[in-house]
Amino acid sequence: MSVTEAEKFFGAGEARTPAAHKILQRMADVGLGYLGLGQPLTTLSGGERQRLKLAAQMAEKGGVYVLDEPTTGLHLADVEQLLGLLDRLVDSGKSVIVVEHHQAVMAHADWMVDLGPGAGHDGGRIVFEGTPADLVAARSTLTGEHLAAYVGT
């Protein structure tokens, strides 16, 4: 049974189990509705494991979420679902910090900090700080150039 099927099953009727339903709902909220119940953690990608941890942490009262490349291995539709979840977290007063290379996530951000000017030994310095729109307008970094091409400006 998938998480989505189990969420429906434990959400209503004779099998109604509110505690299980809440957990399954959080898993679906982070885009893991397709996973099978009992699926071994060793079969999950890094992004899936990170989103599973996020689902667990959403039950806590924490105010800051730090995600490292949460879109790894995701289909574009799943990225959109993740962005919706991140928006809901921010709207509920949480702070969300995402380390990400996915341009859809960058374009969706409220604020960006771009490190560079290159990778590895050539990086590590803040080369831009501001909104994605400002980065696209400035095109002052490699990230800015790629993001501008992504958004079509």
DSSP file (Angstrom, degrees, kcal/mol; ACC not computed):
  #  RESIDUE AA STRUCTURE BP1 BP2  ACC     N-H-->O    O-->H-N    N-H-->O    O-->H-N    TCO  KAPPA ALPHA  PHI   PSI    X-CA   Y-CA   Z-CA
    1    1 A M              0   0    0      0, 0.0    36,-2.8     0, 0.0     2,-0.1   0.000 360.0 360.0 360.0 134.2    0.0    0.0    0.0
    2    2 A S  B  >  -A   36   0A   0     34,-0.2     4,-2.8     1,-0.1    34,-0.2  -0.348 360.0-108.0 -79.7 166.0    1.4    3.4   -0.9
    3    3 A V  H  > S+     0   0    0     32,-2.1     4,-2.6    30,-0.4    31,-0.2   0.908 121.6  52.1 -58.3 -43.3    1.5    6.4    1.5
    4    4 A T  H  > S+     0   0    0     29,-2.2     4,-1.8     2,-0.2    -1,-0.2   0.923 111.7  45.3 -61.6 -45.3   -1.3    8.0   -0.5
    5    5 A E  H  > S+     0   0    0     28,-0.3     4,-2.4     1,-0.2    -2,-0.2   0.912 114.5  48.6 -64.1 -42.3   -3.5    4.9   -0.3
    6    6 A A  H  X S+     0   0    0     -4,-2.8     4,-2.9     2,-0.2    -2,-0.2   0.864 106.2  57.2 -67.2 -35.6   -2.8    4.5    3.4
    7    7 A E  H  X S+     0   0    0     -4,-2.6     4,-0.5    -5,-0.2    -1,-0.2   0.927 111.7  42.1 -60.7 -44.2   -3.5    8.1    4.1
    8    8 A K  H >X S+     0   0    0     -4,-1.8     4,-0.7     2,-0.2     3,-0.6   0.919 114.6  51.8 -66.2 -43.6   -7.0    7.7    2.6
    9    9 A F  H >< S+     0   0    0     -4,-2.4     3,-0.5     1,-0.2     6,-0.3   0.913 116.5  37.9 -60.6 -46.6   -7.5    4.3    4.4
   10   10 A F  H 3< S+     0   0    0     -4,-2.9     7,-2.7     1,-0.2    11,-0.4   0.450 107.3  69.2 -87.4  -0.3   -6.6    5.6    7.9
   11   11 A G  H << S+     0   0    0     -3,-0.6     2,-0.3    -4,-0.5    -1,-0.2   0.665 107.9   9.4 -90.6 -17.8   -8.3    8.9    7.3
   12   12 A A  S X< S+     0   0    0     -4,-0.7     3,-0.5    -3,-0.5    -1,-0.1  -0.951  96.6  26.6-153.7 168.4  -11.9    7.7    7.3
   13   13 A G  G >  S-     0   0    0     -2,-0.3     3,-1.7     1,-0.2    -4,-0.0  -0.215 109.0 -29.2  75.0-161.2  -14.2    4.8    8.0
   14   14 A E  G 3  S+     0   0    0      1,-0.3    -1,-0.2     3,-0.0    -4,-0.1   0.787 137.5  54.2 -63.6 -29.5  -13.7    1.9   10.3
   15   15 A A  G <  S+     0   0    0     -3,-0.5    -1,-0.3    -6,-0.3    -2,-0.2   0.406  75.4 143.4 -85.9   3.0   -9.9    2.1    9.9
   16   16 A R    <   +     0   0    0     -3,-1.7    -5,-0.2    -5,-0.1    -6,-0.1  -0.210  17.5 167.7 -52.4 121.0   -9.8    5.7   10.9
   17   17 A T     >  -     0   0    0     -7,-2.7     4,-2.7     1,-0.1     3,-0.3  -0.830  18.9-165.2-138.3  94.4   -6.7    6.3   13.0
   18   18 A P  H  > S+     0   0    0      0, 0.0     4,-2.3     0, 0.0     5,-0.2   0.845  86.7  52.2 -53.8 -41.1   -5.9   10.0   13.5
   19   19 A A  H  > S+     0   0    0      1,-0.2     4,-1.6     2,-0.2     5,-0.1   0.936 114.1  42.6 -63.8 -45.4   -2.3    9.5   14.6
   20   20 A A  H  > S+     0   0    0     -3,-0.3     4,-2.6     1,-0.2     5,-0.2   0.899 112.3  55.3 -65.6 -40.1   -1.4    7.4   11.6
   21   21 A H  H  X S+     0   0    0     -4,-2.7     4,-2.6   -11,-0.4    -2,-0.2   0.900 105.5  51.9 -61.0 -41.9   -3.3    9.7    9.3
   22   22 A K  H  X S+     0   0    0     -4,-2.3     4,-2.1    -5,-0.2    -1,-0.2   0.921 111.3  46.7 -61.1 -44.8   -1.3   12.7   10.5
   23   23 A I  H  X S+     0   0    0     -4,-1.6     4,-2.0     1,-0.2    -2,-0.2   0.936 114.6  46.4 -63.2 -46.8    2.0   11.0    9.9
   24   24 A L  H  X S+     0   0    0     -4,-2.6     4,-2.4     1,-0.2    -1,-0.2   0.862 109.6  55.0 -64.9 -36.1    0.9    9.8    6.4
   25   25 A Q  H  X S+     0   0    0     -4,-2.6     4,-2.5    -5,-0.2    -1,-0.2   0.904 107.4  49.4 -64.7 -40.8   -0.4   13.3    5.6
   26   26 A R  H  X S+     0   0    0     -4,-2.1     4,-1.5     2,-0.2    -1,-0.2   0.898 109.9  51.7 -64.9 -38.8    2.9   14.9    6.4
   27   27 A M  H  <>S+     0   0    0     -4,-2.0     5,-2.4     1,-0.2    -2,-0.2   0.914 111.9  46.3 -63.2 -41.4    4.7   12.3    4.2
   28   28 A A  H ><5S+     0   0    0     -4,-2.4     3,-1.8     4,-0.2     5,-0.4   0.887 107.2  58.9 -66.2 -38.2    2.3   13.1    1.3
   29   29 A D  H 3<5S+     0   0    0     -4,-2.5    -1,-0.2     1,-0.3    -2,-0.2   0.824 104.7  49.8 -60.5 -32.6    2.8   16.8    1.9
   30   30 A V  T 3<5S-     0   0    0     -4,-1.5    -1,-0.3    -3,-0.2    -2,-0.2   0.346 126.6-100.2 -90.9   7.9    6.6   16.5    1.3
   31   31 A G  T < 5S+     0   0    0     -3,-1.8     3,-0.3    -5,-0.1    -3,-0.2   0.739  90.1 118.1  87.8  23.8    5.9   14.6   -1.9
   32   32 A L    > < +     0   0    0     -5,-2.4     3,-1.5     1,-0.2   -29,-0.3   0.067  29.2 118.1-109.4  24.8    6.4   11.0   -0.7
   33   33 A G  T 3  S+     0   0    0     -5,-0.4   -29,-2.2     1,-0.3   -30,-0.4   0.731  70.2  60.6 -62.7 -23.1    2.9    9.7   -1.4
   34   34 A Y  T 3  S+     0   0    0     -3,-0.3    -1,-0.3   -31,-0.2    -2,-0.1   0.631  80.7 106.7 -81.2 -14.7    4.2    7.2   -3.9
   35   35 A L  S <  S-     0   0    0     -3,-1.5   -32,-2.1   -33,-0.1     2,-0.3  -0.311  71.7-120.9 -66.6 149.1    6.4    5.3   -1.4
   36   36 A G  B >   -A    2   0A   0    -34,-0.2     3,-1.9   -33,-0.1   -34,-0.2  -0.685  28.7-105.4 -87.7 142.9    5.3    1.9   -0.2
   37   37 A L  T 3  S+     0   0    0    -36,-2.8    -1,-0.1    -2,-0.3   -35,-0.0  -0.459 109.1  21.1 -63.4 136.7    4.6    1.3    3.5
   38   38 A G  T 3  S+     0   0    0      1,-0.3    -1,-0.3    -2,-0.1     3,-0.1   0.499  84.5 155.1  82.3   3.8    7.5   -0.7    4.9
   39   39 A Q    <   -     0   0    0     -3,-1.9    -1,-0.3     1,-0.1     5,-0.1  -0.470  50.6-108.9 -65.4 129.5    9.8    0.3    2.1
   40   40 A P    >   -     0   0    0      0, 0.0     3,-1.8     0, 0.0     4,-0.2  -0.300  15.0-130.7 -62.3 141.1   13.4    0.0    3.4
   41   41 A L  G >  S+     0   0    0      1,-0.3     3,-1.7     2,-0.2     8,-0.1   0.794 104.6  69.7 -60.8 -27.9   15.3    3.3    3.9
   42   42 A T  G 3  S+     0   0    0      1,-0.3    -1,-0.3     0, 0.0    -3,-0.0   0.654  93.5  57.6 -67.1 -13.5   18.2    1.9    1.9
   43   43 A T  G <  S+     0   0    0     -3,-1.8    -1,-0.3     2,-0.1     2,-0.3   0.485  89.7  94.4 -92.7  -3.7   16.0    2.0   -1.2
   44   44 A L  S <  S-     0   0    0     -3,-1.7     2,-0.0    -4,-0.2    -3,-0.0  -0.629  74.8-122.6 -91.5 146.7   15.4    5.8   -0.9
   45   45 A S     >  -     0   0    0     -2,-0.3     4,-2.5     1,-0.1     5,-0.2  -0.275  33.2-101.9 -73.5 169.3   17.4    8.5   -2.6
   46   46 A G  H  > S+     0   0    0      1,-0.2     4,-2.2     2,-0.2     5,-0.1   0.897 124.6  50.4 -59.9 -41.0   19.2   11.2   -0.6
   47   47 A G  H  > S+     0   0    0     25,-0.3     4,-2.2     2,-0.2    -1,-0.2   0.882 110.2  49.7 -65.5 -38.4   16.4   13.7   -1.5
   48   48 A E  H  > S+     0   0    0      2,-0.2     4,-2.2     1,-0.2    -2,-0.2   0.912 111.1  48.9 -66.9 -41.7   13.7   11.2   -0.4
   49   49 A R  H  X S+     0   0    0     -4,-2.5     4,-2.2     1,-0.2    -2,-0.2   0.890 111.0  51.0 -64.5 -38.1   15.4   10.5    2.9
   50   50 A Q  H  X S+     0   0    0     -4,-2.2     4,-2.1     1,-0.2    -1,-0.2   0.910 111.1  47.3 -65.6 -41.4   15.8   14.3    3.5
   51   51 A R  H  X S+     0   0    0     -4,-2.2     4,-2.3     2,-0.2    -2,-0.2   0.838 109.3  54.5 -69.7 -31.6   12.1   14.8    2.8
   52   52 A L  H  X S+     0   0    0     -4,-2.2     4,-1.9     2,-0.2    -2,-0.2   0.916 109.3  47.7 -64.4 -42.8   11.2   11.9    5.1
   53   53 A K  H  X S+     0   0    0     -4,-2.2     4,-2.5     1,-0.2    -2,-0.2   0.890 109.8  53.2 -64.0 -39.2   13.2   13.6    7.8
   54   54 A L  H  X S+     0   0    0     -4,-2.1     4,-1.8     2,-0.2    -2,-0.2   0.918 106.5  52.5 -61.3 -43.5   11.4   16.9    7.0
   55   55 A A  H  < S+     0   0    0     -4,-2.3     4,-0.3     1,-0.2    -1,-0.2   0.902 111.4  46.9 -59.4 -41.1    8.0   15.2    7.4
   56   56 A A  H >< S+     0   0    0     -4,-1.9     3,-1.3     1,-0.2     4,-0.2   0.912 111.7  50.3 -66.5 -42.0    9.1   13.9   10.8
   57   57 A Q  H >< S+     0   0    0     -4,-2.5     3,-1.8     1,-0.3     5,-0.4   0.749  93.8  73.5 -70.1 -23.5   10.4   17.3   11.9
   58   58 A M  T 3< S+     0   0    0     -4,-1.8    -1,-0.3     1,-0.3    -2,-0.2   0.700  89.6  61.5 -64.7 -16.9    7.1   19.0   10.8
   59   59 A A  T <  S+     0   0    0     -3,-1.3    -1,-0.3    -4,-0.3    -2,-0.2   0.654  95.5  78.2 -79.6 -16.7    5.5   17.4   13.9
   60   60 A E  S <  S-     0   0    0     -3,-1.8    -3,-0.0    -4,-0.2     0, 0.0  -0.282  89.6-116.6 -87.1 175.2    7.9   19.3   16.2
   61   61 A K        +     0   0    0     -2,-0.1    -3,-0.1     2,-0.0    -1,-0.1   0.176  62.7 140.1 -99.8  17.4    7.7   23.0   17.1
   62   62 A G        -     0   0    0     -5,-0.4     3,-0.1     1,-0.1    -2,-0.0  -0.170  40.2-157.9 -60.8 154.6   11.0   24.0   15.4
   63   63 A G        +     0   0    0      1,-0.1    32,-3.2    31,-0.1     2,-0.4   0.497  69.4  59.7-113.0  -6.4   11.1   27.3   13.6
   64   64 A V  E     -b   95   0B   0     30,-0.2     2,-0.4    32,-0.0    32,-0.2  -0.988  56.4-170.4-130.7 130.1   14.0   26.9   11.2
   65   65 A Y  E     -b   96   0B   0     30,-2.9    32,-3.2    -2,-0.4     2,-0.5  -0.975   2.9-167.5-118.0 129.9   14.4   24.2    8.5
   66   66 A V  E     -b   97   0B   0     -2,-0.4     2,-0.4    30,-0.2    32,-0.2  -0.977   9.1-174.6-118.2 120.6   17.6   23.8    6.6
   67   67 A L  E     -b   98   0B   0     30,-2.9    32,-3.0    -2,-0.5     2,-0.6  -0.944  13.7-154.6-119.3 135.8   17.5   21.6    3.5
   68   68 A D  E    S-b   99   0B   0     -2,-0.4    32,-0.2    30,-0.2   -18,-0.1  -0.922  76.3 -32.1-113.1 107.4   20.4   20.6    1.3
   69   69 A E  S >  S+     0   0    0     30,-3.7     3,-1.6    -2,-0.6    -1,-0.2   0.917  72.6 173.2  52.6  53.9   19.5   19.8   -2.3
   70   70 A P  T 3  S+     0   0    0      0, 0.0   -19,-0.1     0, 0.0    -1,-0.1   0.643  70.2  63.0 -68.2 -12.0   16.0   18.6   -1.5
   71   71 A T  T >   +     0   0    0      2,-0.1     3,-2.8     3,-0.1     8,-0.1   0.475  69.1 134.2 -91.0  -0.5   15.1   18.3   -5.2
   72   72 A T  T <  S+     0   0    0     -3,-1.6   -25,-0.3     1,-0.3   -24,-0.1  -0.271  83.1   0.5 -54.2 122.0   17.8   15.7   -6.0
   73   73 A G  T 3  S+     0   0    0      1,-0.3    -1,-0.3   -26,-0.1     2,-0.3   0.518 100.0 139.3  79.0   6.4   16.1   13.0   -8.1
   74   74 A L    <   -     0   0    0     -3,-2.8    -1,-0.3     1,-0.0     2,-0.1  -0.598  53.3-124.5 -88.2 144.9   12.7   14.7   -8.2
   75   75 A H    >>  -     0   0    0     -2,-0.3     4,-1.9     1,-0.1     3,-0.6  -0.487  35.0-107.4 -71.8 153.6   10.4   14.9  -11.2
   76   76 A L  H 3> S+     0   0    0      1,-0.3     4,-2.1     2,-0.2     5,-0.1   0.857 121.4  55.5 -55.8 -37.7    9.4   18.5  -12.0
   77   77 A A  H 3> S+     0   0    0      1,-0.2     4,-1.7     2,-0.2    -1,-0.3   0.872 107.5  49.5 -63.7 -35.8    5.9   17.9  -10.7
   78   78 A D  H <> S+     0   0    0     -3,-0.6     4,-2.4     2,-0.2    -1,-0.2   0.838 106.5  55.8 -71.4 -32.7    7.4   16.8   -7.4
   79   79 A V  H  X S+     0   0    0     -4,-1.9     4,-2.6     2,-0.2    -2,-0.2   0.920 106.5  50.9 -63.2 -42.7    9.6   20.0   -7.3
   80   80 A E  H  X S+     0   0    0     -4,-2.1     4,-2.0     1,-0.2    -2,-0.2   0.902 110.0  49.5 -60.9 -41.2    6.4   22.1   -7.7
   81   81 A Q  H  X S+     0   0    0     -4,-1.7     4,-2.0     2,-0.2    -1,-0.2   0.906 110.6  50.1 -64.5 -41.3    4.8   20.2   -4.8
   82   82 A L  H  X S+     0   0    0     -4,-2.4     4,-2.7     2,-0.2    -2,-0.2   0.908 108.5  52.3 -63.0 -42.6    8.0   20.7   -2.7
   83   83 A L  H  X S+     0   0    0     -4,-2.6     4,-2.3     1,-0.2    -1,-0.2   0.893 108.1  52.0 -61.0 -39.2    7.9   24.5   -3.5
   84   84 A G  H  X S+     0   0    0     -4,-2.0     4,-2.2     2,-0.2    -1,-0.2   0.908 109.9  48.9 -62.0 -42.2    4.2   24.6   -2.3
   85   85 A L  H  X S+     0   0    0     -4,-2.0     4,-2.4     2,-0.2    -2,-0.2   0.926 110.2  50.5 -63.5 -44.9    5.2   22.9    1.0
   86   86 A L  H  X S+     0   0    0     -4,-2.7     4,-2.4     1,-0.2    -2,-0.2   0.897 109.4  51.8 -61.2 -39.7    8.1   25.4    1.5
   87   87 A D  H  X S+     0   0    0     -4,-2.3     4,-3.0     1,-0.2    -1,-0.2   0.917 109.0  50.3 -60.5 -43.5    5.7   28.2    0.9
   88   88 A R  H  X S+     0   0    0     -4,-2.2     4,-1.5     2,-0.2    -2,-0.2   0.890 109.7  50.8 -64.1 -38.7    3.3   26.8    3.5
   89   89 A L  H  <>S+     0   0    0     -4,-2.4     5,-2.3     2,-0.2     3,-0.2   0.939 113.5  44.6 -62.7 -46.3    6.1   26.5    6.0
   90   90 A V  H ><5S+     0   0    0     -4,-2.4     3,-1.9     1,-0.2    -2,-0.2   0.917 111.2  53.8 -63.7 -43.4    7.1   30.1    5.4
   91   91 A D  H 3<5S+     0   0    0     -4,-3.0    -1,-0.2     1,-0.3    -2,-0.2   0.786 103.9  56.9 -62.4 -27.1    3.5   31.3    5.5
   92   92 A S  T 3<5S-     0   0    0     -4,-1.5    -1,-0.3    -3,-0.2    -2,-0.2   0.364 129.0 -96.1 -87.2   6.6    3.1   29.6    8.9
   93   93 A G  T < 5S+     0   0    0     -3,-1.9    -3,-0.2     1,-0.3     2,-0.2   0.509  80.7 134.4  97.4   5.6    6.0   31.7   10.3
   94   94 A K      < -     0   0    0     -5,-2.3     2,-0.5    -6,-0.2    -1,-0.3  -0.526  52.8-127.7 -85.5 155.0    8.9   29.2    9.8
   95   95 A S  E     -b   64   0B   0    -32,-3.2   -30,-2.9    -2,-0.2     2,-0.5  -0.896  23.6-164.9-100.4 132.3   12.3   30.1    8.4
   96   96 A V  E     -b   65   0B   0     -2,-0.5     2,-0.5   -32,-0.2   -30,-0.2  -0.975   7.6-173.7-124.0 122.1   13.4   27.9    5.5
   97   97 A I  E     -b   66   0B   0    -32,-3.2   -30,-2.9    -2,-0.5     2,-0.5  -0.969   9.1-172.2-114.9 123.7   17.0   27.8    4.2
   98   98 A V  E     -b   67   0B   0     -2,-0.5     2,-0.7   -32,-0.2   -30,-0.2  -0.969  18.0-158.1-124.2 124.2   17.6   25.8    1.1
   99   99 A V  E     +b   68   0B   0    -32,-3.0   -30,-3.7    -2,-0.5     2,-0.3  -0.898  42.3 150.4 -93.5 116.1   21.0   25.0   -0.4
  100  100 A E        -     0   0    0     -2,-0.7    -2,-0.1   -32,-0.2   -32,-0.0  -0.999  50.1-166.4-155.4 147.4   20.1   24.2   -4.0
  101  101 A H        +     0   0    0     -2,-0.3     2,-0.3     5,-0.0    -1,-0.1   0.461  60.5 113.9-107.7  -8.9   21.2   24.3   -7.6
  102  102 A H     >  -     0   0    0      1,-0.2     4,-2.0     2,-0.1     3,-0.5  -0.503  61.0-146.9 -70.5 122.9   17.7   23.7   -9.1
  103  103 A Q  H  > S+     0   0    0     -2,-0.3     4,-2.8     1,-0.2     5,-0.2   0.802  94.7  58.8 -66.1 -30.6   16.8   26.8  -11.0
  104  104 A A  H  > S+     0   0    0      2,-0.2     4,-1.1     1,-0.2    -1,-0.2   0.896 108.6  46.3 -63.8 -38.4   13.1   26.5  -10.3
  105  105 A V  H  > S+     0   0    0     -3,-0.5     4,-0.9     2,-0.2    -2,-0.2   0.913 113.0  49.4 -69.3 -42.7   13.9   26.7   -6.6
  106  106 A M  H >< S+     0   0    0     -4,-2.0     3,-1.0     1,-0.2    -2,-0.2   0.936 110.6  49.7 -61.0 -46.1   16.2   29.6   -7.0
  107  107 A A  H 3< S+     0   0    0     -4,-2.8    -1,-0.2     1,-0.2    -2,-0.2   0.784 111.7  50.4 -64.1 -25.9   13.6   31.5   -9.0
  108  108 A H  H 3< S+     0   0    0     -4,-1.1    -1,-0.2    -5,-0.2    -2,-0.2   0.600  88.5 110.3 -87.2 -13.7   11.0   30.8   -6.3
  109  109 A A    <<  -     0   0    0     -3,-1.0     3,-0.1    -4,-0.9    -3,-0.0  -0.161  61.9-145.7 -66.6 155.1   13.2   32.0   -3.4
  110  110 A D  S    S+     0   0    0      1,-0.3     2,-0.3    21,-0.1    -1,-0.1   0.796  87.5  10.6 -82.2 -34.1   12.5   35.2   -1.4
  111  111 A W        -     0   0    0     20,-0.2     2,-0.4    21,-0.1    -1,-0.3  -0.998  69.2-158.2-149.0 143.0   16.2   35.8   -0.9
  112  112 A M  E     -C  130   0C   0     18,-3.2    18,-2.1    -2,-0.3     2,-0.5  -0.948  10.4-165.2-127.2 146.0   19.4   34.3   -2.4
  113  113 A V  E     -C  129   0C   0     -2,-0.4     2,-0.5    16,-0.2    16,-0.2  -0.978  18.2-160.5-124.8 115.5   23.0   34.2   -1.3
  114  114 A D  E     -C  128   0C   0     14,-2.5    13,-2.9    -2,-0.5    14,-1.3  -0.858   2.8-158.9-102.2 125.0   25.3   33.1   -4.2
  115  115 A L  E     +C  126   0C   0     -2,-0.5    11,-0.2    11,-0.2     8,-0.0  -0.787  42.2  33.5-102.1 146.7   28.7   31.7   -3.4
  116  116 A G  E     -C  125   0C   0      9,-2.6     9,-2.2    -2,-0.3     3,-0.1  -0.885  43.4-146.0 179.4-150.0   31.5   31.7   -5.8
  117  117 A P  S    S-     0   0    0      0, 0.0    25,-0.3     0, 0.0     6,-0.2  -0.985 101.7 -16.5 -78.8 -13.9   33.0   32.9   -8.1
  118  118 A G  S    S-     0   0    0      4,-1.9     6,-0.3     2,-0.1     2,-0.2  -0.491  82.2 -75.6-129.6-158.6   33.6   29.3   -9.0
  119  119 A A  S >  S-     0   0    0     -2,-0.2     3,-2.2     4,-0.1     4,-0.1  -0.612  87.0  -6.7-103.5 165.4   33.5   25.9   -7.4
  120  120 A G  G >  S+     0   0    0      1,-0.3     3,-1.8    -2,-0.2    -2,-0.1  -0.265 137.2   2.0  57.8-127.9   35.8   24.1   -5.0
  121  121 A H  G 3  S+     0   0    0      1,-0.3    -1,-0.3     3,-0.0    -3,-0.0   0.694 132.2  61.0 -66.0 -18.5   38.9   26.2   -4.3
  122  122 A D  G <  S+     0   0    0     -3,-2.2    -4,-1.9    -5,-0.1    -1,-0.3   0.404 106.3  52.3 -87.6   3.0   37.6   28.9   -6.6
  123  123 A G    <   +     0   0    0     -3,-1.8    -4,-0.1    -6,-0.2     3,-0.1  -0.318  47.8  99.3-119.9-160.3   34.5   29.5   -4.4
  124  124 A G        +     0   0    0     -6,-0.3     2,-0.4     1,-0.3    -1,-0.1   0.434  63.9 105.9  95.3   0.4   33.5   30.2   -0.9
  125  125 A R  E    S-C  116   0C   0     -9,-2.2    -9,-2.6    -3,-0.1     2,-0.6  -0.883  77.0-111.0-112.0 146.0   33.0   33.9   -1.1
  126  126 A I  E     +C  115   0C   0     -2,-0.4   -11,-0.2   -11,-0.2     3,-0.1  -0.639  39.6 169.9 -73.4 117.2   29.6   35.7   -1.2
  127  127 A V  E     +     0   0C   0    -13,-2.9     2,-0.3    -2,-0.6    -1,-0.2   0.544  65.6  14.3-106.7 -12.3   29.4   37.1   -4.8
  128  128 A F  E     -C  114   0C   0    -14,-1.3   -14,-2.5     2,-0.0    -1,-0.3  -0.959  54.5-179.7-159.8 145.1   25.7   38.1   -4.6
  129  129 A E  E     +C  113   0C   0     -2,-0.3     2,-0.3   -16,-0.2   -16,-0.2  -0.942  46.1  64.8-146.0 124.6   23.0   38.7   -2.0
  130  130 A G  E    S-C  112   0C   0    -18,-2.1   -18,-3.2    -2,-0.3    -2,-0.0  -0.989  82.4 -27.9 159.5-162.1   19.5   39.8   -2.8
  131  131 A T     >  -     0   0    0     -2,-0.3     4,-2.1   -20,-0.2     5,-0.2  -0.421  54.2-115.8 -80.7 157.9   16.3   38.7   -4.6
  132  132 A P  H  > S+     0   0    0      0, 0.0     4,-2.5     0, 0.0     5,-0.2   0.889 117.7  55.7 -58.5 -37.8   16.3   36.4   -7.5
  133  133 A A  H  > S+     0   0    0      1,-0.2     4,-2.5     2,-0.2     5,-0.2   0.899 107.1  49.2 -62.3 -39.9   15.0   39.2   -9.7
  134  134 A D  H  > S+     0   0    0      2,-0.2     4,-2.4     1,-0.2    -1,-0.2   0.893 110.7  50.4 -65.7 -38.9   17.9   41.4   -8.7
  135  135 A L  H  X S+     0   0    0     -4,-2.1     4,-2.5     2,-0.2     5,-0.4   0.909 111.9  47.5 -64.8 -42.1   20.3   38.6   -9.5
  136  136 A V  H  < S+     0   0    0     -4,-2.5    -2,-0.2     2,-0.2    -1,-0.2   0.917 113.3  48.3 -64.6 -43.6   18.7   38.1  -12.9
  137  137 A A  H  < S+     0   0    0     -4,-2.5    -2,-0.2    -5,-0.2    -1,-0.2   0.899 116.8  41.9 -64.5 -40.5   18.8   41.8  -13.6
  138  138 A A  H  < S-     0   0    0     -4,-2.4    -2,-0.2    -5,-0.2    -1,-0.2   0.853  77.5-168.5 -76.1 -34.7   22.5   42.2  -12.6
  139  139 A R     <  +     0   0    0     -4,-2.5    -3,-0.1    -5,-0.2     6,-0.1   0.859  36.8 142.9  45.1  38.4   23.7   39.0  -14.3
  140  140 A S        +     0   0    0     -5,-0.4     2,-0.3     4,-0.1    -1,-0.1   0.515  55.5  41.9 -88.0  -5.0   26.8   39.6  -12.3
  141  141 A T  S  > S-     0   0    0     -6,-0.3     4,-2.1     1,-0.1     5,-0.2  -0.882  88.1-107.3-134.8 166.7   27.6   35.9  -11.5
  142  142 A L  H  > S+     0   0    0     -2,-0.3     4,-2.3   -25,-0.3     5,-0.2   0.894 122.8  52.4 -60.0 -40.3   27.5   32.6  -13.4
  143  143 A T  H  > S+     0   0    0      1,-0.2     4,-2.8     2,-0.2     5,-0.2   0.915 107.4  52.4 -61.2 -42.6   24.4   31.7  -11.4
  144  144 A G  H  > S+     0   0    0      1,-0.2     4,-2.2     2,-0.2    -2,-0.2   0.887 108.9  49.6 -61.2 -40.3   22.8   35.0  -12.4
  145  145 A E  H  X S+     0   0    0     -4,-2.1     4,-1.9     2,-0.2    -1,-0.2   0.931 114.3  44.1 -64.7 -45.9   23.5   34.3  -16.1
  146  146 A H  H  X S+     0   0    0     -4,-2.3     4,-2.1     1,-0.2    -2,-0.2   0.886 113.7  50.3 -67.9 -38.3   22.0   30.8  -15.9
  147  147 A L  H  X S+     0   0    0     -4,-2.8     4,-2.4     2,-0.2    -1,-0.2   0.883 108.3  53.0 -67.2 -37.5   19.0   31.9  -13.9
  148  148 A A  H  X>S+     0   0    0     -4,-2.2     5,-2.5    -5,-0.2     4,-0.8   0.909 110.3  47.4 -63.1 -41.5   18.3   34.7  -16.4
  149  149 A A  H  <5S+     0   0    0     -4,-1.9     3,-0.3     3,-0.2    -2,-0.2   0.890 111.1  52.8 -65.2 -38.6   18.3   32.1  -19.2
  150  150 A Y  H  <5S+     0   0    0     -4,-2.1    -2,-0.2     1,-0.2    -1,-0.2   0.914 112.5  42.3 -63.7 -44.1   16.0   29.9  -17.2
  151  151 A V  H  <5S-     0   0    0     -4,-2.4    -1,-0.2    -5,-0.1    -2,-0.2   0.537 115.3-117.1 -84.1  -5.2   13.4   32.6  -16.6
  152  152 A G  T  <5       0   0    0     -4,-0.8    -3,-0.2    -3,-0.3    -4,-0.1   0.840 360.0 360.0  80.4  34.0   13.7   33.8  -20.2
  153  153 A T      <       0   0    0     -5,-2.5    -4,-0.2    -6,-0.1    -5,-0.1   0.413 360.0 360.0-114.0 360.0   15.0   37.3  -19.8
